[in-house]
């Protein structure tokens, strides 16, 4: 482990430990706040229940005092009756205040107020009749059950409030117990996580010491092989310079050809334009028969032909420039190494051309037993896609397309992928030429600009690999792709 990695890992361990502590503190605060809120909810529910029970008791006391007075006309029953009547109004107001934080408890309070008003009116009316010695009339009002119905409604509403409050209190108590259990569990888990963090920090220190010793040994080994690496890098630079020179020659040669055509046919346009000018701009001057013939020939043949050749040449230049830009963009793209299952990637790519192969009665065989590699997925997909497209595109017209894809390891650092087809094949003298930009070989009966294999070689080299071909004309071709098993290791080496 490098010093930078050690520092980063140590800081990461400290951050993890701090995060766990902050989590414990934050969770404790949150759970404490939640516990406090649950306690307040219990207090509010209990307060509503208490006031509702007191109100129920007051209404019942008033009714008991009324019934006793009506039956006996004993004024001693009026004292509890009057005390209860005085408490009902106060308790009604207290119940409404207590239910404000709990809207679900106060939803039936307007109805309760109406029933209490009816009951109080019935109580007051019957007591007043009893005071006037009209006891039978008072009893008749009681027997009419107007007060009984109101009292039943009062009991129902207040009983519902009391019952719902009891249920809510039990639920809040259960939540309080669960919250306490979560707090204990979180504290235990935090302790469990802290043990690995502390142990990991101790382990990292010991490992860093071992890594320092290993780094010293590796430095000595690197110094011993430094001269060889310098030689290899020099050879790479020389090959790169040769590629640049060859690329510059190809680009200037292929771009110059359509440019020369444009220049030549521009002269043709000028000659044709003069013939038209002699005819069109003659004004009142007589026009010779030859001028008319030349103007007609320019308008019907020379100008369209020159314009078409210029258009064709500019299209050719545009295609060449776009091809150059495509390779340039791929060369500048940031590689993203990732773990790739080669069999899965090859099978997915082969699926894209399977229908074309099936139309010829052909097949694709995949035989590979290699471990996953670390490389750039997009580049590998483009390489395999180009090679398979070419195998289909240049298949032999007299036989079904057959493609065989194999892979095996070459030493500890390379993987070898072979894509074999039974197509037209490539002449030996063209084995290197086909990888050059804008170069094609064999019969030119397929559309193309000659950039596919040049693009493939550019991508392969960007991945730290190489591609070659083994083929005979008419006997198919085998493209051999060699890639590093771990591209990230190559990238780190190049950054040193």
C-alpha positions, 0 to 999 in steps of 0.5 A: 500500500502506498503512503497516499493510499495509507493516508486515504485509508486511515482517513477513511477509517477515521471518517467511518468511526466518526460517522458511526459516532455521529450516527449514535449521537444523532440517533440518540437525539432523534430517539430521545425526541421521539420518546419525548413526543410519544410521552407528550402524546400520552399526556394529551390522550390521558388529559382528554380521557380524564376530562371526558370521564369527568364530563360523563360523571357530571352529566350522570350526577346531574341526572341522578340529582334530577331523578331523586328530586322528582321522586322525593321532592327532597331539596337535598337532591338539588345540591348535587344537581346544581353542583353537577350543572355548574361543572358541566359547562366548565368541563365542556370547555376543558374537553374542547381545549384538550381535544385541540391537539387531537383533531380525531378526538374532537370530531364529535364535540359539536354533536356532543354539545347539542345533546348536552344542551338538550339534556340540560334543557330537559333537566332544567324544565323538569326541575322547574315543574317539580318546584311548581308542584307539577310533579306528574308533568315533570315525570311525563317529560322524563317518560317521553325519553327526550332526555334519555335519548340525549343521555344515550348519545352523550354516553356513546360519544364520551364512551367513544372518546374514552375508548379511543384514548385508551387505545391510543395510549396503549399504542403510544406505550407500545411505540415507546417500548419499541423506540427504547428497543431500537435505541438499545439495538442501535447502540449494540450495532454501533459497538459491533461496527466500531470493533472492526474499525478499530481492528482495521486501523491496527491492521492497516498500520501493520500492513503499511509497514509490510508494504513499505518493506515490499516497496523498498524491494520493488524499487531495487527490482525496478532499478535493475530493469530500468534500462530494459524499460527505457529500450522498450519505450524507445522502440514504442516511440519509433513505431509511433513515429512510423505510424504518424509518417505513414498516416500523414502520407495516406491522408495527404495522398487520399485527400489530394486526389479528390481536391485535384478533381475539384480543381480540374473540373472547376476549369471545366466550369470556367470554359463552359461558363464562357460558352454560355456567356457568349450566348446569353450576354450577346445583347444585340450582337449577332450570335453565331451558330457555333456559339449556340452549339457550344452554349447548348453543350455547356448547359446540357453536358459540360456543366452537369458533368462538372458539377456531379464530379465536384459533388462526388469529390467533395463527398469523398473528402467529407467521408475521409475527413469524418473517418479521420475525426472518428479515429481521432475521437476514439484516441482521445476518449478516456478509457474506463477499465472494468471487469468483463466476462469475455464469453458473455461479451462475445455472445452478445456481440455475435447475437447482433449478426446472428440473423444475417448468418442464419440467412446463409445457413451458417453458424457461430461457434464460441469456445473460450475458457478464460477468466474475466479481464479488466478492460474498456468495454466500449472499445472491446465491443467496437473491435469485436463488432467490426471483426464480426461485421467484416466476417459477414460482409466478406463471406464466400458467396458459395458456402454458408458463413461459419465463424469460430471464436476462441480465447485462451491465456498467453502467459500471466498477463495476456489473453489471445482471442481468435476470430476465424471465418471461412470467407474470401480470405486475404492475400499474404501481401495485403495482411498488413495493408488492410490495417492501414487507413483508407486501404482495402484489398481484394474484390471491391464489390462492397461499400466501404471507405477502408477505415474499419480495420484501421479503427480496430488496430487503433482501438487495440493499441489503445487497450495496450494490445495488438491485432494481426491476421493469418489468411490465404486468398479464398480460404478464410481468415483468422484475426488474432487479438492480443490484449492485456488481462488488466488494462488498469495495471497498464494505465497505472504503469504509463502514469508513473 
